[in-house]
Amino acid sequence: MAIKDILIHVDTAKSCPKRVEAAIRVARSHESHLTALYVLYEPSIPPYAEAQLPIELLQIQAEALEAQAVEAEKRFRASVDKAGVKAEWRCVKGDPVQTINLHARYADLVVTGQAEDRDLEWMSAAVSDHVALGSGRPVLVIPYIGAGKTIGERIYVAWNASREAVRAVNDAMPFLVRAKEVKVIAINPRSGASGHGEIPCADICLHLARHGVKTEAYQAQAGDLDVGDMLLSRAADDGADLIVMGAYGHTRFREVVLGGATRHLLEHMTVPVLMSH
């Protein structure tokens, strides 16, 4: 499957320009159409408090939010025009997570950003979690520090033989077939038919080879080290510029419960992570 439609979540976070720059590079590389989605949300104000706020104050707040959207659009259009990428801008009112998940269903890839503790843009903290688990689409999360010079030339695949990992590998195929180097790693591999099989990573590497992807297989025991820490450490040592992994967890109403490795990577990632659920 080719990547022809990319949706990027744009907001007022300080890291957003780096996210846009990374999305433009991916769109240009894959000759994709890039759609920016900016969600105008209404801050939740309790009825008793809203009744005490002057109408003028609420109007000023609404105008300020719209002005931020206008400035974000100007920056986005200037960036895509300079890069020569086909793009469009969408500004939609509504619940951020529900709106992004809805628009994500009509894209091949969704680009979101890693949340930063000091960032006042609260939406960034929730978007990647919810979209990864609820959109049904692969999500490319860009670190708040930005991506490196390349995205997808040296790929690390976190493999645990689960349904989520299978989905992630399949969704990442447009990147994998173009990569110069692909390494598949199994951390704490499980033996048996329901686990990694007789030789960890052998079957998935054979499958990728039939798609023309040259891979190297590795396995490691984390011991007392966190699985997410080991994955990030090994990826950094090998100079990976993209990590592919399954997003483990579930959503319940507006609550998101992520697996330990997924949560750890979203919090501590230093290179882009492509995840699917």
Backbone as a ProteinNet text record, in pm:
[ID]
protein_1_A
[PRIMARY]
MAIKDILIHVDTAKSCPKRVEAAIRVARSHESHLTALYVLYEPSIPPYAEAQLPIELLQIQAEALEAQAVEAEKRFRASVDKAGVKAEWRCVKGDPVQTINLHARYADLVVTGQAEDRDLEWMSAAVSDHVALGSGRPVLVIPYIGAGKTIGERIYVAWNASREAVRAVNDAMPFLVRAKEVKVIAINPRSGASGHGEIPCADICLHLARHGVKTEAYQAQAGDLDVGDMLLSRAADDGADLIVMGAYGHTRFREVVLGGATRHLLEHMTVPVLMSH
[TERTIARY]
83.3	0	87.3	57.7	132.9	73	154.6	107.3	74.8	-52	-94.8	-169.5	-222.6	-293.5	-234.7	-180.7	-125.6	-204.5	-247.2	-315.5	-222.1	-201.6	-118.7	-201	-188	-254	-167.9	-226	-156.6	-220.1	-138.1	-189.2	-94.1	-105.1	-22.2	99.4	127.4	242.9	371.5	470	597.9	668.4	642.1	707.9	637.2	523.3	444.4	520.2	595.6	669.4	762.5	826.6	913.9	831.2	711.9	620.7	578.6	546.6	506.6	622.4	741.8	858.3	881.8	866	883.7	776.1	652.1	542.1	562.2	613	639.7	744.5	848.3	952.9	899.3	813.3	753.3	662.1	581.6	490.1	567.1	675.6	755.1	821.4	869.8	936.4	841.8	717.3	619.6	522.2	547	459.6	314.2	296	164.9	98.1	-31.8	-110.1	-112.9	-83.8	-75.7	-192	-268.1	-381.9	-355.6	-361	-343.7	-480.7	-492.8	-618.8	-594.6	-660.1	-653.5	-791.3	-797	-926	-947.9	-1054.2	-1094.1	-1183.9	-1131	-1207.8	-1256.5	-1368.5	-1422.2	-1383.6	-1307.9	-1268.5	-1390	-1376.6	-1488	-1501.9	-1614.7	-1642.7	-1769.2	-1762.7	-1881.9	-1994.4	-2119.3	-2232.7	-2238	-2206.8	-2215.3	-2111	-1994.4	-1889.4	-1920	-1973.9	-2005.4	-2109.4	-2203.8	-2309.4	-2254.4	-2137.7	-2080.4	-1980.5	-1948	-1852.5	-1924.3	-1874.3	-1935.5	-1931.6	-2034.6	-2040.6	-1921.4	-1881.1	-1769.4	-1641	-1621.5	-1500.9	-1498.6	-1613.3	-1622.1	-1596.2	-1646	-1625.3	-1477.5	-1411.7	-1269.1	-1189.7	-1228.1	-1160.1	-1177.5	-1299.3	-1326.9	-1247.7	-1240.3	-1165.5	-1015.8	-965.5	-823.5	-790.6	-880.8	-859.1	-861.8	-952.9	-961	-837.9	-786.7	-666	-546	-537.8	-429.7	-438.4	-560.9	-580.3	-535.4	-565.8	-526.5	-374.7	-306.7	-160.6	-100.5	-160.1	-111.2	-126.9	-236.8	-259	-155	-124.1	-24.6	110.1	149.4	278.6	279	169.1	161.3	168.6	89.8	87.7	224.3	290.5	423	520.9	510.4	601	577.6	450.4	422	448.4	423	451.7	600.8	681.2	825.9	877	812.4	856	796.5	696.1	632.2	548	485.2	402.1	254.9	179.2	35	-29.1	-107	-159.3	-292	-359.6	-482.4	-490.8	-574.8	-590.9	-735.5	-755	-888.7	-891.1	-986.1	-1006.2	-1147.9	-1158.3	-1287.6	-1313.2	-1435.3	-1473.6	-1521.6	-1485	-1531.8	-1437.7	-1467.7	-1381.4	-1255	-1138.2	-1013.5	-994.9	-1008	-981.2	-1082.4	-1210.5	-1313.4	-1296.2	-1263	-1246.5	-1127.2	-1016.1	-896.4	-919.5	-981.4	-1008.7	-1100.7	-1197	-1288.8	-1214.9	-1135.1	-1061.1	-950.9	-900.2	-793.2	-839.3	-966.5	-1017.8	-1002.7	-977.9	-966.5	-824.1	-728.8	-586.6	-511.4	-397.5	-311.7	-220.3	-192.1	-100.2	-139.3	-129.8	-159	-30.8	0.2	119.7	76.8	127.1	99.3	232.1	224.4	346.1	353.7	475	498.1	466.9	405	374.3	499.6	511.1	623.1	567.2	629.7	577.7	557.2	649.1	641.4	551.2	495.1	410	270.8	220.2	87.4	-23.8	9.7	-90.9	-134.3	-243.5	-283.8	-328.1	-370.8	-419.2	-309.1	-185.7	-76.8	-61.1	-90.7	-71.4	-168.7	-285.4	-387.8	-399.9	-362.6	-389.3	-321.7	-191.4	-120.1	-175.9	-204.5	-260.1	-391.4	-485	-618.9	-620.6	-543.7	-545	-480.3	-373.3	-307.4	-399.8	-482.5	-569.9	-708.4	-750.3	-888.7	-915.3	-811.7	-836.7	-840.6	-775	-765.5	-661.6	-579.5	-477.3	-338.8	-232.6	-98.6	-70.1	-2.5	26.6	177.9	226.9	368.1	382.5	443	459.1	598.1	600.7	727.3	771	894.5	941.7	931.6	913.9	903.5	1035.1	1144.2	1272.8	1287.1	1192.2	1196.1	1258.9	1253.3	1313.9	1454.5	1532.5	1666.9	1662.5	1777	1784.8	1709.3	1696.3	1625.3	1514.5	1411.6	1303.3	1274.6	1318.4	1288.1	1400.7	1519.8	1633	1687.4	1687.9	1734.7	1623.5	1557.1	1435	1459	1406.7	1406	1263.1	1241.3	1108.5	1104.5	1016.8	998.1	897.7	944.9	862.2	835.8	707.2	672	566	547.5	457.4	311.2	274.5	135.7	56.9	-73.9	-158.8	-120.5	-93.2	-57.1	74	170.5	299	281.5	197.1	169	109.3	13.9	-50.9	50.3	138.8	237.8	333	379.1	469.5	400.1	276.2	202.1	181.7	145.8	122.6	252.1	363.1	492.4	557.6	494.2	556	604.4	529	580.4	715.2	740.6	870.6	973.4	933.4	1026.1	1087.3	1004.6	1056.2	1153	1151.4	1240.9	1366.4	1364	1471.5	1603.7	1711.4	1844.7	1882.6	1824.1	1858.4	1736.3	1701.9	1590.4	1637.9	1622.5	1657.9	1532.2	1511.4	1396.1	1447.5	1393.5	1441.3	1326.7	1352.6	1258.2	1320.1	1253.6	1302.3	1222.6	1292.6	1229.7	1137.4	1186.7	1101.2	1040.5	917	846.1	857.1	882.2	891.7	752.9	744.3	617.1	543.1	440.7	364	291.1	248.6	175.8	268.9	398.4	495.5	576.8	708.6	798.1	838.9	796.1	836.6	972.3	1026.3	1152.3	1268	1270.3	1376.2	1310.5	1325.8	1262.4	1297.1	1196.8	1208.2	1231.3	1255.5	1286.3	1169	1049.1	932.6	897.9	903.6	867.6	975	1100.3	1206.7	1191.3	1148.9	1124.7	1009.2	904.9	790.6	833.9	913.9	962	1054.1	1133.3	1223.6	1145.6	1029	946.5	886.9	891.2	849.6	969.9	1084.8	1203.6	1273.6	1237.9	1297.5	1410.9	1531.2	1644.4	1648.5	1649	1641.3	1752.1	1776.7	1863.7	1782.3	1795.4	1717	1802.5	1744.5	1813	1715.8	1770.4	1690	1770.8	1699.8	1768.2	1681.9	1746.9	1679.4	1697.3	1584.8	1591.1	1634.7	1605.2	1640	1563.6	1636.9	1573.4	1547.8	1599.6	1583.3	1443.5	1383.1	1252.8	1263.3	1162	1163.9	1173.5	1096.4	1101.9	1238.3	1304.3	1438.5	1538.4	1526.9	1619.6	1599.8	1473.9	1445.2	1502	1480.6	1532.8	1685.3	1744.5	1889.9	1951.4	1895.4	1948.3	1928.3	1811.4	1784.2	1881.7	1912.3	2006.3	2146.9	2187	2320.9	2338.5	2231.4	2238.8	2203.2	2178.7	2150.8	2018	1917.8	1786.4	1720.9	1650.4	1578.6	1426.5	1383.5	1240.3	1224.2	1130.6	1095.3	953	934.1	801.7	758.6	639.8	593.7	441.9	387.5	244.4	209	90.3	40.9	-45.5	-0.6	-69.9	-150.7	-276.8	-363.1	-506.6	-592.2	-733.1	-791.7	-901.4	-972.3	-1102.5	-1139.6	-1267.7	-1327.6	-1428.9	-1486.9	-1374.9	-1341.1	-1233.5	-1105.4	-1105.6	-986	-898.9	-771.5	-678.7	-584.6	-577.4	-487.3	-386.6	-261.9	-157.4	-69.1	-13.9	83	210	289.8	408.7	507.7	537.5	635.3	584.2	454.7	396.4	402.9	361.9	363.4	505.9	599.4	737.4	794	768	820	759.1	629.2	564.8	620.9	664.1	715	863.2	940.4	1085.9	1146.1	1064.8	1114	1206.7	1309.5	1403	1407.6	1343.4	1329.6	1180.6	1135.4	994.8	956.2	832	779.5	652.7	649.2	528.9	461.1	337.1	267.1	126.3	82	-53.1	-112	-246.2	-313.7	-399.6
-119.6	0	125.3	216.1	341.8	443.8	538	647.3	764.8	787.3	894.5	1005.8	977.4	1077.3	1079.9	1193.7	1210.5	1319.7	1289.1	1387.3	1426.3	1555.7	1602	1688.4	1660.9	1743.3	1866.7	1982.4	2109.5	2180.6	2232.1	2306.6	2421.2	2475.6	2590.4	2550.6	2421.7	2376.2	2431.1	2458.1	2512.2	2416.6	2287	2186.6	2163.5	2227.7	2201.5	2229.7	2337.9	2361.5	2246.4	2182.9	2069.2	1948.9	1935	1828.3	1848.4	1971.8	2002.8	1977.3	2017.2	1997.8	1849.4	1765.8	1621.3	1563.8	1607.5	1558.6	1597.8	1716.8	1762.4	1674.5	1639.1	1553.9	1416.3	1360.9	1230.6	1241.9	1348.5	1368.7	1385.1	1459	1480.9	1350.6	1272	1146.5	1045.2	1043.9	945	1004.8	1129	1197.5	1193.3	1234.8	1228.3	1364.7	1361.5	1482.7	1501.6	1622.2	1651.2	1738.6	1690.1	1765.4	1804.2	1933.5	1982.7	1997.3	1946.8	1957.2	2035.9	2149.7	2234.4	2231.3	2192.5	2178.8	2296.8	2370.9	2479.9	2421.9	2415.4	2357.1	2467.8	2441.5	2535.3	2487.2	2567.1	2527.2	2494.4	2389.3	2347.2	2442.2	2511	2605.3	2559.6	2535.9	2493.5	2595.2	2549.1	2640	2753.5	2722.5	2826.8	2936.5	2895.9	2993.6	3070.8	3002	3067.5	3176.1	3151.9	3250.1	3379.1	3368.3	3486.7	3559.2	3498	3560.6	3653.7	3772.5	3865.6	3807.8	3834	3786.2	3838.8	3961.6	4021.9	3942.1	3891.9	3815.1	3684.7	3617.7	3493.8	3519	3634.3	3669.3	3696.2	3763.3	3791.9	3662.4	3568.6	3439.7	3364.8	3365.3	3297.4	3360.2	3492.4	3562.5	3532.5	3519.1	3488.2	3348.7	3253.1	3117.6	3114.4	3190.1	3195.4	3263.5	3364.1	3432.7	3338.3	3252.1	3153.6	3057.1	3019.5	2928.8	2994.2	3122.3	3195	3200.1	3228.4	3233.9	3097	2992.3	2856.9	2820.7	2862.2	2835.3	2906.6	3031.3	3106.2	3036.2	2990.2	2922.2	2791.1	2717.2	2589.4	2609.8	2703.8	2728	2776.4	2857.7	2905.2	2788.6	2693.8	2579.1	2485.7	2452.4	2358.7	2422.4	2553.6	2622.5	2621.3	2643.3	2643.1	2505.1	2400.1	2262.9	2207	2273.7	2225.6	2101.2	2091.2	1975.1	2010.3	1919.9	1939.8	1928.6	2028.9	2030.2	2105.8	2085.6	2160.2	2185.6	2281.8	2322.5	2301.7	2239.5	2222.3	2276.8	2361.8	2414.9	2377.4	2294.5	2237.5	2261.1	2297.3	2311.4	2177	2147.8	2023.5	1969.2	1848.3	1779.6	1736	1770.2	1742.4	1595	1507	1365.7	1307.1	1332.9	1278.8	1332.8	1459.6	1520.9	1462.3	1447.5	1392.3	1247	1168.8	1028.9	1017.3	1107.2	1104.5	1132.1	1236.6	1272.1	1170.3	1104.9	1007	886.2	858	739.7	749.8	868.6	889.7	926.9	880.6	904.8	773.4	767.5	648.6	654.2	774.8	794.3	920.9	915.4	1031.9	1073.5	1201.7	1253.7	1337	1299.4	1374	1407	1477.6	1517.6	1462.8	1443.7	1403.2	1519.2	1489.2	1593.7	1630.3	1756.4	1804.5	1859.1	1823	1861	2011.4	2088.9	2234	2301.3	2219.2	2274.6	2300.7	2420.2	2455.5	2404	2352.6	2300.7	2162.6	2158.3	2033.4	1927.5	1967.5	1869.4	1772.3	1818.6	1732.9	1611	1626.4	1516.9	1402.6	1432.4	1330.1	1276.9	1355.5	1320.4	1190.8	1179.1	1060.9	933.8	937.8	821.5	778.6	872.8	841.4	802.8	872.4	844.1	709.1	678	549.6	433.1	447.9	338.4	344.8	462.2	475.2	505.9	539.8	584.6	470.2	359.4	251.2	277.5	379.2	415.9	417.8	395.4	407.4	552.3	570.8	704.8	722.4	827.3	861.9	974.8	944.8	1043.2	1105.3	1237.3	1310	1362.8	1337.7	1390	1542.9	1597	1743.5	1810.9	1733.7	1791.1	1787.4	1723.6	1714.1	1583.7	1560.4	1440.8	1473.1	1369.7	1389.9	1425.3	1416.6	1451.1	1352.1	1228.3	1125.1	1064.3	1012.3	941.8	814	702	575.9	515	569.1	505.9	388.9	404.2	298.4	273.1	160.4	132.3	21.5	42.9	-56.9	-106.1	-235.3	-293.4	-368.2	-326.1	-394.9	-508.2	-630.6	-745.7	-835.2	-862.6	-955.7	-1056.6	-1067.9	-1167.5	-1147.1	-1026.3	-998.2	-943.5	-937.2	-880.5	-736.4	-659.1	-519	-504.2	-591.6	-585.4	-620.9	-719.3	-755.7	-637.7	-570.9	-456	-344.5	-321.6	-215	-243.7	-368.1	-403.8	-386.9	-430.7	-417	-270.5	-188.7	-46.7	26.7	-24.2	41.2	-4.1	-93.8	-149.7	-43.3	66.9	169.2	227.5	230.2	275.8	163.8	42.5	-70.5	-103.2	-99.7	-136.2	-31.1	89.7	195.7	207.6	143.8	161.6	103.1	166.2	114.5	4.1	10.1	-86.6	-110.1	-236.4	-272.3	-377.8	-347.9	-443	-477.6	-607.3	-655.7	-710.9	-661.4	-703.7	-759	-870.5	-930.6	-922.2	-853.4	-840	-933.5	-1014.9	-1118	-1207	-1266.6	-1347.1	-1467.5	-1499.3	-1614.7	-1731	-1846.7	-1964.3	-2024.3	-2120.5	-2188.5	-2133	-2209.1	-2173	-2040.9	-2006	-1881.1	-1763.6	-1790.5	-1684.4	-1654	-1657.8	-1620.3	-1737.5	-1858.2	-1973.3	-2025.6	-2118.1	-2182.3	-2083.4	-1994.4	-1893.6	-1755.7	-1676.9	-1545.3	-1458	-1394.5	-1300.8	-1367.6	-1497.9	-1564	-1556.2	-1584	-1588.1	-1449.5	-1348.8	-1214.6	-1162.2	-1197.3	-1155.4	-1223.6	-1351.3	-1421	-1356.1	-1319.5	-1251.4	-1119.2	-1042.5	-914.4	-934.6	-1041	-1068.5	-1092.8	-1154.2	-1180.3	-1051.8	-945.5	-813.5	-732.1	-794.3	-724.3	-644.6	-668.5	-595.7	-678.8	-626.3	-694.3	-661.4	-765.3	-743.4	-817	-770	-838.7	-865.5	-984.1	-1022.8	-1023.7	-975.2	-972.2	-1014.3	-1064.2	-1089.7	-1049	-1008.8	-960.8	-986.6	-1001.4	-1015.3	-884.4	-826.3	-695.9	-706.9	-820.3	-833.4	-732	-656.8	-554.6	-424.6	-412.9	-290.5	-284.5	-168.1	-150.3	-182	-252.7	-291.6	-169.2	-64.8	58	121.9	120.7	176.6	100.4	-33.8	-114.3	-88.2	-78.9	-54.9	78.8	182.8	314.9	316.3	246	242.1	170	55.6	-19.3	58	121	198.7	315	379.8	491.9	444.1	331.8	277.1	244.3	199.2	159.1	272.5	390.9	505.8	498.8	433.5	423	561.3	587.2	713.8	693.1	568	537.4	406.3	405.7	284	245.4	118.1	65.7	-29.5	-8.5	-95.2	-93.9	-196.1	-199.8	-110	-50.5	31.4	-58.1	-81.6	-175.3	-99.7	-136.1	-71	-78.1	-1.1	4	137.1	173.3	295.7	259.6	339	320.8	459.7	489.4	622.6	721.7	812.4	908.9	873.6	754.3	710.4	627.4	647.1	568.5	494.8	363.8	282.5	219.1	261.6	211.7	110.9	18.6	-74.7	-2.4	-65.4	0.2	44.3	-43.5	-8.6	104	99.9	205.3	339.2	341	465.4	517	429.2	471	535.5	473.7	529.3	665.1	680.9	809.7	919.4	881.4	981.1	1011.6	911.7	927.7	917.5	907.8	890.7	1004	967.9	1066.6	1059.9	958.6	946.5	921.3	948.2	923.7	777.1	757.5	624.3	605.7	500.1	465.4	351.9	374.8	272	247.8	125.6	86.1	-0.4	-4.2	-82.2	-191.3
0	0	0	-87.6	-93.8	1.8	43	128	37.4	13	-76.6	-4.1	113.5	193.3	333.2	372.1	506.4	578.2	699.3	784.3	896.9	915.2	1026.2	1119.9	1247.7	1348.8	1376.4	1354.6	1376.5	1495.1	1583.4	1698.4	1729.8	1850	1886.6	1969.6	1978.1	2055.2	1995.3	2079.9	2033.6	1938.5	1955.5	1871.9	1739.3	1716.5	1596.7	1466.2	1454.3	1329	1292.1	1391	1364.2	1317.9	1373.6	1332.1	1187.2	1152.1	1014.8	918.6	958.3	873	846.1	948.9	931.9	840.2	857.8	774.2	628.6	605.7	468	403.1	477.6	422.3	385.8	469.9	439.8	318.5	312.7	199.5	69.3	73.5	-47	-92.1	3.2	-29	-91.5	-42.2	-90	-191.8	-230.9	-327.4	-279.9	-155.7	-91.8	-84.9	-67.2	-40	110.6	154.9	298.3	341.7	438.2	491.1	635.4	663.1	799.7	864.7	985.4	1059.9	1188.6	1197	1316.3	1381.1	1507.1	1575.6	1668.9	1641.2	1729.6	1838.6	1956.5	2066.6	2159.5	2222.9	2321.2	2460.1	2533.7	2669.1	2754.6	2833.5	2918.7	3037.3	3042.9	3152.1	3224.3	3355.5	3429.7	3412.7	3405.2	3385.2	3487.3	3613	3715.1	3691.3	3637.1	3609.6	3481.9	3381	3254	3272.3	3364.9	3388.7	3448	3512.1	3575.7	3484.6	3371.3	3280.5	3183.3	3164	3067.8	2926.7	2850.3	2711.9	2632.7	2662.9	2590.9	2610.7	2735.3	2765.4	2686.7	2679.7	2603.2	2454.8	2405	2265	2236.6	2328.5	2313.5	2309.4	2396.2	2399.7	2267.8	2214.6	2087.9	1973.8	1972.8	1867.5	1877.9	2000.2	2019.5	1965.6	1989.3	1939.4	1786.4	1727.3	1581	1521.8	1591.6	1544.7	1546.1	1647.4	1653.4	1535.2	1500.4	1387.1	1257	1240.8	1120	1107.7	1218.2	1216	1186.2	1243.1	1217	1069.9	1010	868.1	782.1	815.3	739.1	742	861.4	874.8	796	803.2	732.2	581.6	529.7	384.4	335.1	413.1	373.7	365.3	458.9	461.5	343.8	315.2	206.1	69.9	58.1	-69.1	-97.8	4.8	-11.6	-51.2	4.8	-23	-151.3	-206.3	-327.5	-306.8	-190.6	-157.1	-174.2	-234.4	-246.8	-108.5	-73	63.7	71	180.9	209.2	358.8	395.3	534.8	575.7	691.1	745.9	888.5	914.1	1049.2	1090.3	1193.5	1231.6	1379.3	1412.1	1552.1	1605.2	1727.8	1786.8	1891.6	1936.3	2032.1	1959.7	2010.8	1939.3	1902.2	1999.4	1974.2	1876.7	1898.2	1809.5	1667.4	1655.6	1523	1449	1517.8	1453	1412.9	1500.3	1466.9	1346.1	1334.5	1221.1	1090.5	1088.3	966.4	936.5	1039.2	1020.1	940	943.5	873.7	722.5	673.4	528.8	489.5	569.7	542.6	551.1	486	493.6	614.7	660.6	772.2	846.5	979.3	1063	1134.3	1129.7	1196	1315.9	1431.9	1554.7	1621.8	1733.5	1802.9	1943.4	1990	2128	2221.3	2332.3	2429.4	2508.1	2540.3	2621.2	2751.2	2863.7	2995	3009.2	2953.3	2971.7	2869	2776.9	2672.4	2728.5	2710.4	2761.3	2671.2	2554	2461.2	2509.4	2586.5	2650.9	2552	2432.7	2336.6	2294.8	2287.8	2241.9	2332	2458.9	2552.8	2528.8	2473.3	2457.9	2316.5	2218.8	2079.6	2037.5	2056.2	2009.4	2071.9	2201.5	2269.7	2206.8	2197.5	2149.9	2002.6	1921.4	1778	1749.3	1820.2	1798.9	1830.3	1933.6	1974.7	1912.9	1866.2	1823.9	1678.9	1600.8	1463.3	1362.8	1394.2	1297.8	1189.8	1209.3	1113.1	1178	1099.7	1156.8	1194.2	1304.9	1354.7	1364.2	1300.5	1307.9	1408.4	1522.5	1629.1	1617.2	1605.9	1591.9	1728.7	1771	1900	1904.9	2023	2033	1997.2	1999.3	1957.6	1805.4	1737.8	1593.3	1546.6	1416.4	1357.4	1309.6	1280.6	1228.1	1080.3	1016.2	874.4	787.6	836	759.9	845.9	779.3	847.2	768.9	821.2	756.9	675.4	683.4	614.5	695.5	827.5	918.2	1019.9	1001.9	1079.3	1181.3	1300.3	1406.4	1424.3	1410.4	1427.8	1560.5	1649.5	1776.8	1754.4	1766.8	1730.6	1851.5	1877.1	1984.5	1939.9	1807.3	1748.2	1787.8	1827.8	1865.5	1746.8	1760.6	1655.7	1627.1	1733.4	1715.3	1639.9	1668.5	1598.3	1451.1	1423.2	1283.8	1208.9	1272.3	1210.4	1185.2	1280.2	1265.5	1149.4	1138	1029.4	894.5	885.5	760.6	724	822.8	796.3	762.4	812.4	789	658.8	583.5	464.1	364.5	342	249.3	292.7	424.6	474	465.1	500.2	506.5	370.3	265.2	132	77.8	133.8	88.3	174.8	291.5	389.5	341.2	383.6	354.5	452.8	572.4	676	764.6	786.9	874.6	973.6	1099.7	1204.3	1284.6	1304	1379.7	1511.6	1621	1752	1835.5	1900	1993.9	2132.8	2221.9	2358.9	2448.3	2524.7	2608.4	2524.8	2416	2328	2399.8	2360.3	2416.9	2318.3	2368.6	2283.2	2262.7	2173.9	2150.3	2030.2	1987.7	1868.4	1882.7	2003.4	2025.2	2050.9	2052.4	2076.5	1952.9	1966.6	1857.3	1768.8	1803.8	1725.6	1769.2	1689.8	1726.7	1725.6	1625.2	1615.8	1615.9	1722	1728.3	1607.4	1549.8	1436.9	1302.1	1299.9	1173.2	1076.2	1123.5	1035.3	981.1	1065.4	1018.2	922.4	945.3	854.2	718	718.5	592.7	518	590	528.6	465.7	538	485.5	365	368.5	256.5	128.2	140.8	23.3	-33.4	45.5	-2.4	-48.5	-50.1	-94.6	13.5	139.2	251.4	310.8	307.8	368.6	517.5	599.7	743.9	817.7	939	1033.3	1158.6	1214.4	1330.8	1457	1565.7	1694.1	1803.7	1910.3	2029.7	2151.6	2256.4	2376.2	2498.7	2610	2738.4	2815	2853.3	2920.5	3065.7	3127.7	3268.9	3352.8	3432.7	3517.2	3441.8	3321.1	3243.7	3182.3	3181.4	3118.5	2969.5	2916.6	2775.6	2685.5	2718.7	2639.6	2642.8	2759.1	2771.6	2684.9	2688.7	2609.1	2460.5	2418.2	2277.2	2232.1	2310.5	2275.6	2276.1	2372.1	2382	2261.8	2225.4	2111.5	1981	1967.8	1846.8	1833.7	1946.5	1944.4	1910	1967	1940.1	1792	1727.1	1586.8	1491.3	1544.2	1459.7	1386.6	1446.7	1383.7	1375.3	1265.1	1251.1	1250.6	1274.6	1285.6	1360.4	1456.6	1529.6	1491.2	1459.6	1426.2	1537	1590.7	1698.4	1706.5	1768.5	1793	1910	1904.4	2016	2103	2224.1	2312.1	2416.2	2428.1	2525.2	2480.6	2546.8	2508.5	2551.3	2486	2521.3	2589.7	2686	2754.4	2774	2691.7	2688.7	2656.5	2744.8	2717	2791.2	2852.9	2924.2	2830.9	2836.6	2756.7	2851	2832.9	2912.8	2817.3	2826.5	2737.1	2808.6	2729.3	2783.5	2823.5	2909.3	2962.9	2857.1	2759.3	2656.1	2568	2533.6	2450	2520.1	2644.2	2721.4	2735.6	2762.3	2782.7	2656.3	2542.1	2417.6	2386.7	2409.6	2383.1	2473.3	2592.2	2686.8	2665.8	2619.7	2616.2	2476.2	2373.4	2237.1	2194.8	2118.3	2065	1912.9	1855.2	1709.8	1681.4	1559.5	1526.6	1549.9	1593.7	1619	1537.5	1456.1	1383.5	1456.3	1500.2	1576.1	1522.3	1536.2	1494.8	1604.7	1605.8	1709.6	1644.9
[MASK]
+++++++++++++++++++++++++++++++++++++++++++++++++++++++++++++++++++++++++++++++++++++++++++++++++++++++++++++++++++++++++++++++++++++++++++++++++++++++++++++++++++++++++++++++++++++++++++++++++++++++++++++++++++++++++++++++++++++++++++++++++++++++++++++++++++++++++++++++++++++

